[in-house]
Amino acid sequence: MSFLKRLFRGGSGDAPASAAPAKQVEHKGFTISATPFKEGSQYQTCGIVSKEIDGVLKEHRFIRADRFAGLNDAVEISIRKGIQLVEEQGERLFD
């Protein structure tokens, strides 16, 4: 599998685009969804930060290099990374 194909989520380790989040939390008006996916024998940190602004749902998807043997660890870190993004950037995430 080519690096670029995996980078742009075309690899075999992808979670389906319609997969339900493993966990969602609200933080300062943002919804943070953990969507880790299996890459080989580990789970890749991945999530979505979203917020409705002026009647339009805005989303910022993120993938991090962190990988974990267990799904629960990947879910918790995905949520923490999403909260960190909100704390650091707020609505600038969507610019």
Backbone atoms as SQL, in Angstrom:
CREATE TABLE atoms (id INTEGER PRIMARY KEY, chain TEXT, resi INTEGER, resn TEXT, atom TEXT, x REAL, y REAL, z REAL);
INSERT INTO atoms VALUES
  (1, 'A', 1, 'MET', 'N', 0.848, -1.165, 0.000),
  (2, 'A', 1, 'MET', 'CA', 0.000, 0.000, 0.000),
  (3, 'A', 1, 'MET', 'C', 0.901, 1.238, 0.000),
  (4, 'A', 2, 'SER', 'N', 0.616, 2.172, -0.849),
  (5, 'A', 2, 'SER', 'CA', 1.472, 3.353, -0.947),
  (6, 'A', 2, 'SER', 'C', 1.260, 4.293, 0.243),
  (7, 'A', 3, 'PHE', 'N', 2.304, 5.028, 0.562),
  (8, 'A', 3, 'PHE', 'CA', 2.245, 5.978, 1.675),
  (9, 'A', 3, 'PHE', 'C', 1.155, 7.011, 1.447),
  (10, 'A', 4, 'LEU', 'N', 1.083, 7.569, 0.243),
  (11, 'A', 4, 'LEU', 'CA', 0.095, 8.622, -0.027),
  (12, 'A', 4, 'LEU', 'C', -1.329, 8.103, 0.073),
  (13, 'A', 5, 'LYS', 'N', -1.541, 6.884, -0.372),
  (14, 'A', 5, 'LYS', 'CA', -2.883, 6.324, -0.297),
  (15, 'A', 5, 'LYS', 'C', -3.316, 6.168, 1.163),
  (16, 'A', 6, 'ARG', 'N', -2.395, 5.693, 2.009),
  (17, 'A', 6, 'ARG', 'CA', -2.704, 5.556, 3.434),
  (18, 'A', 6, 'ARG', 'C', -2.865, 6.921, 4.076),
  (19, 'A', 7, 'LEU', 'N', -2.016, 7.876, 3.677),
  (20, 'A', 7, 'LEU', 'CA', -2.069, 9.210, 4.245),
  (21, 'A', 7, 'LEU', 'C', -3.431, 9.854, 4.019),
  (22, 'A', 8, 'PHE', 'N', -3.985, 9.664, 2.852),
  (23, 'A', 8, 'PHE', 'CA', -5.275, 10.259, 2.520),
  (24, 'A', 8, 'PHE', 'C', -6.426, 9.295, 2.750),
  (25, 'A', 9, 'ARG', 'N', -6.192, 8.347, 3.645),
  (26, 'A', 9, 'ARG', 'CA', -7.206, 7.424, 4.148),
  (27, 'A', 9, 'ARG', 'C', -7.747, 6.485, 3.088),
  (28, 'A', 10, 'GLY', 'N', -6.898, 6.093, 2.153),
  (29, 'A', 10, 'GLY', 'CA', -7.326, 5.124, 1.160),
  (30, 'A', 10, 'GLY', 'C', -6.794, 3.743, 1.452),
  (31, 'A', 11, 'GLY', 'N', -6.076, 3.575, 2.559),
  (32, 'A', 11, 'GLY', 'CA', -5.462, 2.297, 2.899),
  (33, 'A', 11, 'GLY', 'C', -6.441, 1.346, 3.540),
  (34, 'A', 12, 'SER', 'N', -6.005, 0.105, 3.711),
  (35, 'A', 12, 'SER', 'CA', -6.881, -0.930, 4.239),
  (36, 'A', 12, 'SER', 'C', -7.189, -0.738, 5.713),
  (37, 'A', 13, 'GLY', 'N', -6.455, 0.101, 6.436),
  (38, 'A', 13, 'GLY', 'CA', -6.692, 0.307, 7.847),
  (39, 'A', 13, 'GLY', 'C', -7.759, 1.348, 8.137),
  (40, 'A', 14, 'ASP', 'N', -8.423, 1.843, 7.121),
  (41, 'A', 14, 'ASP', 'CA', -9.393, 2.910, 7.307),
  (42, 'A', 14, 'ASP', 'C', -10.647, 2.429, 8.011),
  (43, 'A', 15, 'ALA', 'N', -11.184, 3.311, 8.820),
  (44, 'A', 15, 'ALA', 'CA', -12.526, 3.115, 9.326),
  (45, 'A', 15, 'ALA', 'C', -13.468, 3.631, 8.243),
  (46, 'A', 16, 'PRO', 'N', -14.591, 2.975, 8.028),
  (47, 'A', 16, 'PRO', 'CA', -15.534, 3.489, 7.034),
  (48, 'A', 16, 'PRO', 'C', -15.947, 4.907, 7.387),
  (49, 'A', 17, 'ALA', 'N', -16.141, 5.733, 6.371),
  (50, 'A', 17, 'ALA', 'CA', -16.488, 7.139, 6.589),
  (51, 'A', 17, 'ALA', 'C', -17.777, 7.268, 7.392),
  (52, 'A', 18, 'SER', 'N', -18.657, 6.292, 7.299),
  (53, 'A', 18, 'SER', 'CA', -19.935, 6.363, 7.997),
  (54, 'A', 18, 'SER', 'C', -19.902, 5.682, 9.358),
  (55, 'A', 19, 'ALA', 'N', -18.728, 5.232, 9.802),
  (56, 'A', 19, 'ALA', 'CA', -18.634, 4.548, 11.084),
  (57, 'A', 19, 'ALA', 'C', -19.024, 5.495, 12.214),
  (58, 'A', 20, 'ALA', 'N', -19.777, 4.962, 13.158),
  (59, 'A', 20, 'ALA', 'CA', -20.176, 5.758, 14.309),
  (60, 'A', 20, 'ALA', 'C', -18.973, 6.011, 15.201),
  (61, 'A', 21, 'PRO', 'N', -18.914, 7.189, 15.814),
  (62, 'A', 21, 'PRO', 'CA', -17.801, 7.468, 16.719),
  (63, 'A', 21, 'PRO', 'C', -17.800, 6.483, 17.887),
  (64, 'A', 22, 'ALA', 'N', -16.610, 6.152, 18.371),
  (65, 'A', 22, 'ALA', 'CA', -16.489, 5.266, 19.516),
  (66, 'A', 22, 'ALA', 'C', -16.945, 5.969, 20.792),
  (67, 'A', 23, 'LYS', 'N', -16.792, 7.310, 20.825),
  (68, 'A', 23, 'LYS', 'CA', -17.197, 8.098, 21.983),
  (69, 'A', 23, 'LYS', 'C', -17.309, 9.550, 21.553),
  (70, 'A', 24, 'GLN', 'N', -18.264, 10.271, 22.153),
  (71, 'A', 24, 'GLN', 'CA', -18.423, 11.702, 21.899),
  (72, 'A', 24, 'GLN', 'C', -18.530, 12.440, 23.223),
  (73, 'A', 25, 'VAL', 'N', -17.924, 13.624, 23.271),
  (74, 'A', 25, 'VAL', 'CA', -18.063, 14.485, 24.438),
  (75, 'A', 25, 'VAL', 'C', -18.297, 15.913, 23.967),
  (76, 'A', 26, 'GLU', 'N', -18.948, 16.698, 24.813),
  (77, 'A', 26, 'GLU', 'CA', -19.133, 18.123, 24.561),
  (78, 'A', 26, 'GLU', 'C', -18.082, 18.864, 25.375),
  (79, 'A', 27, 'HIS', 'N', -17.467, 19.884, 24.767),
  (80, 'A', 27, 'HIS', 'CA', -16.468, 20.691, 25.467),
  (81, 'A', 27, 'HIS', 'C', -16.531, 22.115, 24.942),
  (82, 'A', 28, 'LYS', 'N', -16.951, 23.038, 25.794),
  (83, 'A', 28, 'LYS', 'CA', -17.028, 24.459, 25.453),
  (84, 'A', 28, 'LYS', 'C', -17.826, 24.721, 24.176),
  (85, 'A', 29, 'GLY', 'N', -18.922, 24.001, 23.990),
  (86, 'A', 29, 'GLY', 'CA', -19.773, 24.195, 22.821),
  (87, 'A', 29, 'GLY', 'C', -19.356, 23.404, 21.595),
  (88, 'A', 30, 'PHE', 'N', -18.263, 22.684, 21.663),
  (89, 'A', 30, 'PHE', 'CA', -17.775, 21.842, 20.571),
  (90, 'A', 30, 'PHE', 'C', -18.139, 20.390, 20.871),
  (91, 'A', 31, 'THR', 'N', -18.339, 19.612, 19.829),
  (92, 'A', 31, 'THR', 'CA', -18.508, 18.169, 19.979),
  (93, 'A', 31, 'THR', 'C', -17.218, 17.513, 19.525),
  (94, 'A', 32, 'ILE', 'N', -16.671, 16.675, 20.376),
  (95, 'A', 32, 'ILE', 'CA', -15.447, 15.951, 20.046),
  (96, 'A', 32, 'ILE', 'C', -15.806, 14.486, 19.922),
  (97, 'A', 33, 'SER', 'N', -15.521, 13.929, 18.750),
  (98, 'A', 33, 'SER', 'CA', -15.837, 12.529, 18.457),
  (99, 'A', 33, 'SER', 'C', -14.551, 11.751, 18.258),
  (100, 'A', 34, 'ALA', 'N', -14.399, 10.676, 19.009),
  (101, 'A', 34, 'ALA', 'CA', -13.243, 9.791, 18.839),
  (102, 'A', 34, 'ALA', 'C', -13.576, 8.771, 17.764),
  (103, 'A', 35, 'THR', 'N', -12.723, 8.712, 16.733),
  (104, 'A', 35, 'THR', 'CA', -12.950, 7.774, 15.628),
  (105, 'A', 35, 'THR', 'C', -11.670, 7.004, 15.295),
  (106, 'A', 36, 'PRO', 'N', -11.017, 6.402, 16.308),
  (107, 'A', 36, 'PRO', 'CA', -9.781, 5.674, 16.005),
  (108, 'A', 36, 'PRO', 'C', -10.060, 4.520, 15.052),
  (109, 'A', 37, 'PHE', 'N', -9.051, 4.155, 14.276),
  (110, 'A', 37, 'PHE', 'CA', -9.210, 3.056, 13.331),
  (111, 'A', 37, 'PHE', 'C', -8.043, 2.101, 13.478),
  (112, 'A', 38, 'LYS', 'N', -8.273, 0.881, 13.070),
  (113, 'A', 38, 'LYS', 'CA', -7.250, -0.144, 13.200),
  (114, 'A', 38, 'LYS', 'C', -6.254, -0.028, 12.046),
  (115, 'A', 39, 'GLU', 'N', -4.990, 0.018, 12.407),
  (116, 'A', 39, 'GLU', 'CA', -3.890, 0.069, 11.436),
  (117, 'A', 39, 'GLU', 'C', -2.955, -1.067, 11.827),
  (118, 'A', 40, 'GLY', 'N', -2.982, -2.129, 11.045),
  (119, 'A', 40, 'GLY', 'CA', -2.217, -3.314, 11.413),
  (120, 'A', 40, 'GLY', 'C', -2.825, -3.922, 12.666),
  (121, 'A', 41, 'SER', 'N', -2.004, -4.105, 13.693),
  (122, 'A', 41, 'SER', 'CA', -2.498, -4.697, 14.945),
  (123, 'A', 41, 'SER', 'C', -2.761, -3.638, 16.015),
  (124, 'A', 42, 'GLN', 'N', -2.686, -2.359, 15.641),
  (125, 'A', 42, 'GLN', 'CA', -2.869, -1.284, 16.607),
  (126, 'A', 42, 'GLN', 'C', -3.970, -0.327, 16.150),
  (127, 'A', 43, 'TYR', 'N', -4.359, 0.558, 17.070),
  (128, 'A', 43, 'TYR', 'CA', -5.382, 1.559, 16.772),
  (129, 'A', 43, 'TYR', 'C', -4.739, 2.934, 16.672),
  (130, 'A', 44, 'GLN', 'N', -5.068, 3.642, 15.598),
  (131, 'A', 44, 'GLN', 'CA', -4.518, 4.978, 15.312),
  (132, 'A', 44, 'GLN', 'C', -5.413, 6.044, 15.946),
  (133, 'A', 45, 'THR', 'N', -4.779, 7.035, 16.563),
  (134, 'A', 45, 'THR', 'CA', -5.505, 8.159, 17.156),
  (135, 'A', 45, 'THR', 'C', -6.142, 8.991, 16.046),
  (136, 'A', 46, 'CYS', 'N', -7.455, 9.218, 16.160),
  (137, 'A', 46, 'CYS', 'CA', -8.186, 9.920, 15.109),
  (138, 'A', 46, 'CYS', 'C', -9.483, 10.471, 15.704),
  (139, 'A', 47, 'GLY', 'N', -9.927, 11.623, 15.207),
  (140, 'A', 47, 'GLY', 'CA', -11.174, 12.170, 15.705),
  (141, 'A', 47, 'GLY', 'C', -11.688, 13.333, 14.879),
  (142, 'A', 48, 'ILE', 'N', -12.819, 13.864, 15.321),
  (143, 'A', 48, 'ILE', 'CA', -13.471, 14.986, 14.661),
  (144, 'A', 48, 'ILE', 'C', -13.891, 15.991, 15.728),
  (145, 'A', 49, 'VAL', 'N', -13.562, 17.254, 15.504),
  (146, 'A', 49, 'VAL', 'CA', -14.046, 18.346, 16.348),
  (147, 'A', 49, 'VAL', 'C', -15.076, 19.086, 15.505),
  (148, 'A', 50, 'SER', 'N', -16.277, 19.272, 16.041),
  (149, 'A', 50, 'SER', 'CA', -17.321, 19.942, 15.270),
  (150, 'A', 50, 'SER', 'C', -18.066, 20.954, 16.135),
  (151, 'A', 51, 'LYS', 'N', -18.672, 21.917, 15.431),
  (152, 'A', 51, 'LYS', 'CA', -19.478, 22.939, 16.095),
  (153, 'A', 51, 'LYS', 'C', -20.378, 23.582, 15.060),
  (154, 'A', 52, 'GLU', 'N', -21.606, 23.882, 15.459),
  (155, 'A', 52, 'GLU', 'CA', -22.514, 24.613, 14.576),
  (156, 'A', 52, 'GLU', 'C', -22.265, 26.101, 14.757),
  (157, 'A', 53, 'ILE', 'N', -21.940, 26.764, 13.656),
  (158, 'A', 53, 'ILE', 'CA', -21.668, 28.202, 13.665),
  (159, 'A', 53, 'ILE', 'C', -22.556, 28.858, 12.617),
  (160, 'A', 54, 'ASP', 'N', -23.384, 29.786, 13.054),
  (161, 'A', 54, 'ASP', 'CA', -24.322, 30.483, 12.160),
  (162, 'A', 54, 'ASP', 'C', -25.160, 29.507, 11.343),
  (163, 'A', 55, 'GLY', 'N', -25.612, 28.438, 11.990),
  (164, 'A', 55, 'GLY', 'CA', -26.476, 27.469, 11.339),
  (165, 'A', 55, 'GLY', 'C', -25.763, 26.476, 10.436),
  (166, 'A', 56, 'VAL', 'N', -24.436, 26.530, 10.387),
  (167, 'A', 56, 'VAL', 'CA', -23.655, 25.628, 9.528),
  (168, 'A', 56, 'VAL', 'C', -22.779, 24.748, 10.417),
  (169, 'A', 57, 'LEU', 'N', -22.833, 23.441, 10.215),
  (170, 'A', 57, 'LEU', 'CA', -21.997, 22.523, 10.970),
  (171, 'A', 57, 'LEU', 'C', -20.586, 22.535, 10.386),
  (172, 'A', 58, 'LYS', 'N', -19.629, 22.934, 11.204),
  (173, 'A', 58, 'LYS', 'CA', -18.217, 22.964, 10.803),
  (174, 'A', 58, 'LYS', 'C', -17.525, 21.769, 11.441),
  (175, 'A', 59, 'GLU', 'N', -16.604, 21.144, 10.695),
  (176, 'A', 59, 'GLU', 'CA', -15.862, 19.994, 11.202),
  (177, 'A', 59, 'GLU', 'C', -14.375, 20.144, 10.925),
  (178, 'A', 60, 'HIS', 'N', -13.588, 19.672, 11.872),
  (179, 'A', 60, 'HIS', 'CA', -12.143, 19.565, 11.694),
  (180, 'A', 60, 'HIS', 'C', -11.764, 18.130, 12.036),
  (181, 'A', 61, 'ARG', 'N', -11.248, 17.407, 11.053),
  (182, 'A', 61, 'ARG', 'CA', -10.826, 16.024, 11.267),
  (183, 'A', 61, 'ARG', 'C', -9.334, 16.007, 11.567),
  (184, 'A', 62, 'PHE', 'N', -8.947, 15.141, 12.490),
  (185, 'A', 62, 'PHE', 'CA', -7.529, 15.030, 12.824),
  (186, 'A', 62, 'PHE', 'C', -7.113, 13.570, 12.940),
  (187, 'A', 63, 'ILE', 'N', -5.880, 13.320, 12.567),
  (188, 'A', 63, 'ILE', 'CA', -5.239, 12.014, 12.727),
  (189, 'A', 63, 'ILE', 'C', -3.877, 12.298, 13.328),
  (190, 'A', 64, 'ARG', 'N', -3.502, 11.536, 14.328),
  (191, 'A', 64, 'ARG', 'CA', -2.202, 11.683, 14.959),
  (192, 'A', 64, 'ARG', 'C', -1.410, 10.394, 14.782),
  (193, 'A', 65, 'ALA', 'N', -0.125, 10.491, 14.957),
  (194, 'A', 65, 'ALA', 'CA', 0.763, 9.340, 14.778),
  (195, 'A', 65, 'ALA', 'C', 0.658, 8.342, 15.920),
  (196, 'A', 66, 'ASP', 'N', 0.069, 8.747, 17.035),
  (197, 'A', 66, 'ASP', 'CA', -0.027, 7.869, 18.202),
  (198, 'A', 66, 'ASP', 'C', -0.815, 6.610, 17.869),
  (199, 'A', 67, 'ARG', 'N', -0.273, 5.471, 18.284),
  (200, 'A', 67, 'ARG', 'CA', -0.957, 4.190, 18.094),
  (201, 'A', 67, 'ARG', 'C', -0.964, 3.428, 19.403),
  (202, 'A', 68, 'PHE', 'N', -2.012, 2.650, 19.599),
  (203, 'A', 68, 'PHE', 'CA', -2.200, 1.928, 20.846),
  (204, 'A', 68, 'PHE', 'C', -2.654, 0.500, 20.568),
  (205, 'A', 69, 'ALA', 'N', -2.288, -0.394, 21.474),
  (206, 'A', 69, 'ALA', 'CA', -2.687, -1.801, 21.330),
  (207, 'A', 69, 'ALA', 'C', -4.182, -1.963, 21.586),
  (208, 'A', 70, 'GLY', 'N', -4.734, -1.154, 22.485),
  (209, 'A', 70, 'GLY', 'CA', -6.150, -1.284, 22.835),
  (210, 'A', 70, 'GLY', 'C', -6.998, -0.142, 22.316),
  (211, 'A', 71, 'LEU', 'N', -8.216, -0.465, 21.926),
  (212, 'A', 71, 'LEU', 'CA', -9.152, 0.536, 21.414),
  (213, 'A', 71, 'LEU', 'C', -9.475, 1.585, 22.475),
  (214, 'A', 72, 'ASN', 'N', -9.685, 1.174, 23.723),
  (215, 'A', 72, 'ASN', 'CA', -10.042, 2.126, 24.774),
  (216, 'A', 72, 'ASN', 'C', -8.981, 3.202, 24.950),
  (217, 'A', 73, 'ASP', 'N', -7.711, 2.814, 24.903),
  (218, 'A', 73, 'ASP', 'CA', -6.637, 3.806, 25.022),
  (219, 'A', 73, 'ASP', 'C', -6.676, 4.786, 23.855),
  (220, 'A', 74, 'ALA', 'N', -6.879, 4.282, 22.651),
  (221, 'A', 74, 'ALA', 'CA', -6.939, 5.142, 21.465),
  (222, 'A', 74, 'ALA', 'C', -8.128, 6.098, 21.536),
  (223, 'A', 75, 'VAL', 'N', -9.245, 5.634, 22.051),
  (224, 'A', 75, 'VAL', 'CA', -10.433, 6.475, 22.194),
  (225, 'A', 75, 'VAL', 'C', -10.157, 7.604, 23.184),
  (226, 'A', 76, 'GLU', 'N', -9.614, 7.282, 24.342),
  (227, 'A', 76, 'GLU', 'CA', -9.358, 8.291, 25.367),
  (228, 'A', 76, 'GLU', 'C', -8.344, 9.337, 24.897),
  (229, 'A', 77, 'ILE', 'N', -7.298, 8.904, 24.219),
  (230, 'A', 77, 'ILE', 'CA', -6.302, 9.856, 23.714),
  (231, 'A', 77, 'ILE', 'C', -6.904, 10.707, 22.601),
  (232, 'A', 78, 'SER', 'N', -7.746, 10.139, 21.762),
  (233, 'A', 78, 'SER', 'CA', -8.414, 10.903, 20.704),
  (234, 'A', 78, 'SER', 'C', -9.274, 12.010, 21.304),
  (235, 'A', 79, 'ILE', 'N', -9.981, 11.706, 22.379),
  (236, 'A', 79, 'ILE', 'CA', -10.798, 12.716, 23.054),
  (237, 'A', 79, 'ILE', 'C', -9.900, 13.799, 23.651),
  (238, 'A', 80, 'ARG', 'N', -8.823, 13.394, 24.314),
  (239, 'A', 80, 'ARG', 'CA', -7.902, 14.378, 24.904),
  (240, 'A', 80, 'ARG', 'C', -7.259, 15.270, 23.852),
  (241, 'A', 81, 'LYS', 'N', -6.908, 14.703, 22.691),
  (242, 'A', 81, 'LYS', 'CA', -6.323, 15.507, 21.605),
  (243, 'A', 81, 'LYS', 'C', -7.348, 16.499, 21.075),
  (244, 'A', 82, 'GLY', 'N', -8.602, 16.073, 20.958),
  (245, 'A', 82, 'GLY', 'CA', -9.659, 16.978, 20.514),
  (246, 'A', 82, 'GLY', 'C', -9.859, 18.130, 21.479),
  (247, 'A', 83, 'ILE', 'N', -9.862, 17.835, 22.774),
  (248, 'A', 83, 'ILE', 'CA', -9.990, 18.883, 23.784),
  (249, 'A', 83, 'ILE', 'C', -8.803, 19.844, 23.703),
  (250, 'A', 84, 'GLN', 'N', -7.622, 19.295, 23.494),
  (251, 'A', 84, 'GLN', 'CA', -6.423, 20.134, 23.369),
  (252, 'A', 84, 'GLN', 'C', -6.558, 21.084, 22.167),
  (253, 'A', 85, 'LEU', 'N', -7.064, 20.581, 21.050),
  (254, 'A', 85, 'LEU', 'CA', -7.266, 21.434, 19.875),
  (255, 'A', 85, 'LEU', 'C', -8.236, 22.563, 20.173),
  (256, 'A', 86, 'VAL', 'N', -9.328, 22.256, 20.859),
  (257, 'A', 86, 'VAL', 'CA', -10.317, 23.280, 21.211),
  (258, 'A', 86, 'VAL', 'C', -9.683, 24.322, 22.134),
  (259, 'A', 87, 'GLU', 'N', -8.946, 23.868, 23.127),
  (260, 'A', 87, 'GLU', 'CA', -8.309, 24.787, 24.082),
  (261, 'A', 87, 'GLU', 'C', -7.305, 25.708, 23.379),
  (262, 'A', 88, 'GLU', 'N', -6.535, 25.155, 22.457),
  (263, 'A', 88, 'GLU', 'CA', -5.484, 25.932, 21.802),
  (264, 'A', 88, 'GLU', 'C', -5.997, 26.831, 20.684),
  (265, 'A', 89, 'GLN', 'N', -7.003, 26.351, 19.928),
  (266, 'A', 89, 'GLN', 'CA', -7.400, 27.078, 18.718),
  (267, 'A', 89, 'GLN', 'C', -8.841, 27.551, 18.691),
  (268, 'A', 90, 'GLY', 'N', -9.702, 26.932, 19.450),
  (269, 'A', 90, 'GLY', 'CA', -11.114, 27.333, 19.449),
  (270, 'A', 90, 'GLY', 'C', -11.696, 27.286, 18.029),
  (271, 'A', 91, 'GLU', 'N', -12.466, 28.302, 17.667),
  (272, 'A', 91, 'GLU', 'CA', -13.121, 28.333, 16.352),
  (273, 'A', 91, 'GLU', 'C', -12.153, 28.548, 15.200),
  (274, 'A', 92, 'ARG', 'N', -10.915, 28.935, 15.501),
  (275, 'A', 92, 'ARG', 'CA', -9.904, 29.068, 14.437),
  (276, 'A', 92, 'ARG', 'C', -9.615, 27.734, 13.761),
  (277, 'A', 93, 'LEU', 'N', -10.013, 26.636, 14.385),
  (278, 'A', 93, 'LEU', 'CA', -9.859, 25.314, 13.771),
  (279, 'A', 93, 'LEU', 'C', -10.511, 25.256, 12.396),
  (280, 'A', 94, 'PHE', 'N', -11.564, 26.027, 12.229),
  (281, 'A', 94, 'PHE', 'CA', -12.370, 25.934, 11.012),
  (282, 'A', 94, 'PHE', 'C', -11.971, 26.958, 9.941),
  (283, 'A', 95, 'ASP', 'N', -10.950, 27.758, 10.187),
  (284, 'A', 95, 'ASP', 'CA', -10.495, 28.760, 9.194),
  (285, 'A', 95, 'ASP', 'C', -9.762, 28.097, 8.050);
